[in-house]
Amino acid sequence: MAIIVNLDVMMAKRKMSLNELSKKVGLTLSNLSILKTGKAKAIRFSTLDAICKTLECQPGDILEFSEE
């Protein structure tokens, strides 16, 4: 599967640290880190919704499909 997670890019654009995002979204640092590094196998829509609200972005700003 060639889904690229650009969470770090959006966090940098919003000047938000992983700690700050973790607190605002209500996820553990380890779970956010797994997502940020692209090692996650899945993401709940509720989690994606919370991240998008916090970072004021669209899901497509965070997730990208790329042909391998």
DSSP file (Angstrom, degrees, kcal/mol; ACC not computed):
  #  RESIDUE AA STRUCTURE BP1 BP2  ACC     N-H-->O    O-->H-N    N-H-->O    O-->H-N    TCO  KAPPA ALPHA  PHI   PSI    X-CA   Y-CA   Z-CA
    1    1 A M              0   0    0      0, 0.0     2,-0.2     0, 0.0    66,-0.0   0.000 360.0 360.0 360.0 138.8    0.0    0.0    0.0
    2    2 A A        +     0   0    0      2,-0.1    64,-2.7    64,-0.0     2,-0.6  -0.440 360.0 142.8-118.2  57.6    1.4    3.4   -0.9
    3    3 A I  E     -A   65   0A   0     -2,-0.2     2,-0.5    62,-0.2    62,-0.2  -0.876  34.7-155.8 -97.3 124.1   -0.4    5.8    1.4
    4    4 A I  E     -A   64   0A   0     60,-3.7    60,-2.2    -2,-0.6     2,-0.6  -0.857   4.9-145.7-102.6 131.8    2.0    8.6    2.5
    5    5 A V  E     -A   63   0A   0     -2,-0.5     3,-0.3    58,-0.2    58,-0.2  -0.873  14.9-177.4-100.4 118.6    1.3   10.4    5.8
    6    6 A N     >  +     0   0    0     56,-4.1     4,-1.9    -2,-0.6     3,-0.3  -0.110  41.2 125.1-104.6  33.4    2.2   14.0    5.8
    7    7 A L  H  > S+     0   0    0     55,-0.3     4,-2.5     1,-0.2     5,-0.2   0.894  72.3  54.3 -61.0 -40.7    1.3   14.8    9.4
    8    8 A D  H  > S+     0   0    0     28,-0.4     4,-2.0    -3,-0.3    -1,-0.2   0.856 106.4  52.7 -62.6 -34.6    4.8   16.2   10.1
    9    9 A V  H  > S+     0   0    0     -3,-0.3     4,-2.3     2,-0.2    -1,-0.2   0.932 111.4  45.0 -65.6 -46.4    4.4   18.6    7.2
   10   10 A M  H  X S+     0   0    0     -4,-1.9     4,-1.8     1,-0.2    -2,-0.2   0.881 111.9  52.5 -67.3 -37.0    1.1   19.9    8.5
   11   11 A M  H  <>S+     0   0    0     -4,-2.5     5,-2.7     1,-0.2     4,-0.4   0.906 110.2  48.6 -63.6 -40.5    2.4   20.2   12.0
   12   12 A A  H ><5S+     0   0    0     -4,-2.0     3,-0.9     3,-0.2    -2,-0.2   0.903 109.4  52.2 -65.9 -41.2    5.4   22.2   10.8
   13   13 A K  H 3<5S+     0   0    0     -4,-2.3    -1,-0.2     1,-0.2    -2,-0.2   0.854 115.6  41.1 -62.8 -34.2    3.1   24.5    8.8
   14   14 A R  T 3<5S-     0   0    0     -4,-1.8    -1,-0.2    -5,-0.2    -2,-0.2   0.409 108.8-126.2 -93.0   0.7    1.0   25.1   11.9
   15   15 A K  T < 5 +     0   0    0     -3,-0.9     2,-0.4    -4,-0.4    -3,-0.2   0.925  59.5 147.6  53.0  49.2    4.2   25.4   14.1
   16   16 A M      < -     0   0    0     -5,-2.7    -1,-0.2    -6,-0.1    -2,-0.1  -0.950  40.8-138.0-119.5 133.6    2.8   22.7   16.4
   17   17 A S     >  -     0   0    0     -2,-0.4     4,-2.4    -3,-0.1     5,-0.2  -0.393  26.0-112.4 -83.3 165.0    4.8   20.1   18.3
   18   18 A L  H  > S+     0   0    0      1,-0.2     4,-2.5     2,-0.2     5,-0.2   0.879 119.2  53.7 -63.4 -38.4    3.9   16.5   18.7
   19   19 A N  H  > S+     0   0    0      2,-0.2     4,-2.1     1,-0.2    -1,-0.2   0.930 109.8  46.4 -61.2 -46.5    3.3   17.1   22.4
   20   20 A E  H  > S+     0   0    0      1,-0.2     4,-2.3     2,-0.2    -2,-0.2   0.921 113.9  47.5 -64.1 -44.9    0.9   19.9   21.8
   21   21 A L  H  X S+     0   0    0     -4,-2.4     4,-2.6     1,-0.2     5,-0.3   0.899 109.4  55.1 -63.2 -40.4   -1.0   18.0   19.1
   22   22 A S  H  X>S+     0   0    0     -4,-2.5     4,-2.1     1,-0.2     5,-1.2   0.917 110.4  44.8 -58.4 -45.8   -1.2   15.0   21.4
   23   23 A K  H  <5S+     0   0    0     -4,-2.1    -1,-0.2     1,-0.2    -2,-0.2   0.905 115.8  46.1 -66.3 -42.5   -2.8   17.0   24.2
   24   24 A K  H  <5S+     0   0    0     -4,-2.3    -2,-0.2     1,-0.2    -1,-0.2   0.844 120.0  38.7 -71.4 -33.8   -5.2   18.8   21.9
   25   25 A V  H  <5S-     0   0    0     -4,-2.6    -2,-0.2    -5,-0.2    -1,-0.2   0.758 104.8-125.1 -88.6 -27.1   -6.3   15.6   20.0
   26   26 A G  T  <5 +     0   0    0     -4,-2.1     2,-0.3    -5,-0.3    -3,-0.2   0.795  64.8 127.6  85.7  29.8   -6.3   13.3   23.1
   27   27 A L      < -     0   0    0     -5,-1.2    -1,-0.3    -6,-0.2    -2,-0.1  -0.838  63.0-102.9-114.5 155.5   -3.9   10.7   21.7
   28   28 A T     >  -     0   0    0     -2,-0.3     4,-2.2     1,-0.1     5,-0.2  -0.375  28.5-117.9 -72.0 156.0   -0.8    9.3   23.3
   29   29 A L  H  > S+     0   0    0      1,-0.2     4,-2.5     2,-0.2     5,-0.2   0.888 114.8  54.4 -59.7 -39.5    2.6   10.5   22.0
   30   30 A S  H  > S+     0   0    0      2,-0.2     4,-2.2     1,-0.2    -1,-0.2   0.907 108.4  47.5 -65.5 -40.9    3.4    6.9   20.9
   31   31 A N  H  > S+     0   0    0      2,-0.2     4,-1.9     1,-0.2    -1,-0.2   0.912 114.4  46.6 -66.8 -41.1    0.2    6.5   18.8
   32   32 A L  H  X S+     0   0    0     -4,-2.2     4,-3.0     2,-0.2    -2,-0.2   0.885 111.1  52.9 -66.2 -37.6    0.8    9.9   17.2
   33   33 A S  H  X S+     0   0    0     -4,-2.5     4,-2.3     2,-0.2     6,-0.2   0.906 107.5  50.9 -63.9 -42.2    4.4    9.1   16.5
   34   34 A I  H  <>S+     0   0    0     -4,-2.2     5,-1.9     1,-0.2     6,-0.9   0.912 114.3  44.8 -60.9 -42.6    3.4    5.8   14.8
   35   35 A L  H ><5S+     0   0    0     -4,-1.9     3,-1.2     4,-0.2   -28,-0.2   0.926 112.0  52.0 -66.6 -45.0    1.0    7.7   12.6
   36   36 A K  H 3<5S+     0   0    0     -4,-3.0   -28,-0.4     1,-0.3    -2,-0.2   0.854 109.2  49.4 -62.0 -37.3    3.6   10.5   11.9
   37   37 A T  T 3<5S-     0   0    0     -4,-2.3    -1,-0.3    -5,-0.2    -2,-0.2   0.493 114.0-116.0 -83.6  -2.3    6.3    8.1   10.8
   38   38 A G  T < 5S+     0   0    0     -3,-1.2    -3,-0.2    -4,-0.3    -2,-0.1   0.654  83.4 118.5  80.5  14.6    3.9    6.3    8.5
   39   39 A K      < +     0   0    0     -5,-1.9    -4,-0.2    -6,-0.2     2,-0.1   0.496  40.8 112.2 -91.8  -4.1    4.0    3.0   10.4
   40   40 A A        -     0   0    0     -6,-0.9     3,-0.1    -5,-0.2    -9,-0.0  -0.430  53.6-158.0 -71.0 142.4    0.3    2.9   11.3
   41   41 A K  S    S+     0   0    0      1,-0.2     2,-0.3    -2,-0.1    -1,-0.1   0.682  75.2   0.9 -89.6 -22.7   -1.8    0.2    9.6
   42   42 A A        -     0   0    0      2,-0.0     2,-0.3     0, 0.0    -1,-0.2  -0.972  57.8-149.6-157.7 164.4   -5.0    2.1   10.1
   43   43 A I        -     0   0    0     -2,-0.3     2,-0.2    -3,-0.1     3,-0.0  -0.986  23.5-123.8-142.9 135.7   -6.5    5.4   11.4
   44   44 A R     >  -     0   0    0     -2,-0.3     4,-2.5     1,-0.1     5,-0.2  -0.494  19.0-127.6 -75.0 146.2  -10.0    5.9   12.9
   45   45 A F  H  > S+     0   0    0      1,-0.2     4,-2.8     2,-0.2     5,-0.2   0.863 111.7  56.9 -61.8 -34.5  -12.1    8.5   11.2
   46   46 A S  H  > S+     0   0    0      2,-0.2     4,-2.1     1,-0.2    -1,-0.2   0.878 108.3  47.0 -65.1 -36.1  -12.7   10.1   14.7
   47   47 A T  H  > S+     0   0    0      2,-0.2     4,-2.5     1,-0.2    -2,-0.2   0.930 113.1  47.7 -68.5 -46.4   -8.9   10.4   15.1
   48   48 A L  H  X S+     0   0    0     -4,-2.5     4,-2.6     1,-0.2    -2,-0.2   0.898 111.5  52.1 -60.6 -41.0   -8.5   11.9   11.6
   49   49 A D  H  X S+     0   0    0     -4,-2.8     4,-2.4     2,-0.2    -1,-0.2   0.927 110.3  47.3 -60.4 -47.2  -11.4   14.3   12.3
   50   50 A A  H  X S+     0   0    0     -4,-2.1     4,-2.3     2,-0.2    -2,-0.2   0.892 113.2  48.5 -64.1 -40.7   -9.8   15.5   15.6
   51   51 A I  H  X S+     0   0    0     -4,-2.5     4,-2.8     2,-0.2     5,-0.2   0.929 112.2  48.5 -65.2 -45.0   -6.4   16.0   13.9
   52   52 A C  H  X>S+     0   0    0     -4,-2.6     5,-1.9     1,-0.2     4,-0.9   0.893 112.2  48.7 -64.2 -39.7   -7.9   17.9   11.0
   53   53 A K  H  <5S+     0   0    0     -4,-2.4     3,-0.3     3,-0.2    -1,-0.2   0.930 114.5  45.7 -63.7 -44.6   -9.9   20.1   13.4
   54   54 A T  H  <5S+     0   0    0     -4,-2.3    -2,-0.2     1,-0.2    -1,-0.2   0.902 120.8  37.2 -66.8 -42.0   -6.8   20.8   15.4
   55   55 A L  H  <5S-     0   0    0     -4,-2.8    -1,-0.2    -5,-0.2    -2,-0.2   0.464 104.6-129.0 -89.6  -1.6   -4.5   21.5   12.5
   56   56 A E  T  <5 +     0   0    0     -4,-0.9     2,-0.3    -3,-0.3    -3,-0.2   0.959  66.8 116.1  51.3  58.8   -7.3   23.3   10.5
   57   57 A C      < -     0   0    0     -5,-1.9    -1,-0.2    -6,-0.1    -2,-0.1  -0.841  66.2 -99.9-143.2 178.2   -6.7   21.2    7.4
   58   58 A Q    >>  -     0   0    0     -2,-0.3     3,-1.8    -3,-0.1     4,-0.7  -0.697  35.2-111.7-100.3 155.5   -8.4   18.6    5.2
   59   59 A P  H >> S+     0   0    0      0, 0.0     4,-2.8     0, 0.0     3,-1.2   0.852 118.5  61.1 -54.5 -34.8   -7.7   14.8    5.3
   60   60 A G  H 34 S+     0   0    0      1,-0.3     0, 0.0     2,-0.2     0, 0.0   0.672  94.8  61.9 -67.8 -16.9   -6.0   15.1    1.9
   61   61 A D  H <4 S+     0   0    0     -3,-1.8    -1,-0.3     1,-0.1   -51,-0.1   0.741 115.5  32.1 -75.4 -23.9   -3.5   17.5    3.5
   62   62 A I  H << S+     0   0    0     -3,-1.2   -56,-4.1    -4,-0.7     2,-0.4   0.807 118.7  50.4-100.8 -39.4   -2.4   14.7    5.8
   63   63 A L  E  <  +A    5   0A   0     -4,-2.8     2,-0.4   -58,-0.2   -58,-0.2  -0.866  62.0 178.0-110.1 136.5   -2.9   11.5    3.6
   64   64 A E  E     -A    4   0A   0    -60,-2.2   -60,-3.7    -2,-0.4     2,-0.4  -0.998  20.9-139.4-138.0 138.3   -1.6   11.1    0.1
   65   65 A F  E     +A    3   0A   0     -2,-0.4     2,-0.4   -62,-0.2   -62,-0.2  -0.835  24.0 178.9 -98.3 135.9   -1.8    8.2   -2.3
   66   66 A S        -     0   0    0    -64,-2.7     2,-0.2    -2,-0.4    -2,-0.0  -0.999  30.9-118.5-137.8 133.9    1.3    7.4   -4.4
   67   67 A E              0   0    0     -2,-0.4    -2,-0.0     1,-0.1   -64,-0.0  -0.490 360.0 360.0 -65.8 136.1    1.9    4.6   -6.9
   68   68 A E              0   0    0     -2,-0.2    -1,-0.1     0, 0.0     0, 0.0   0.480 360.0 360.0 -81.4 360.0    4.7    2.4   -5.8
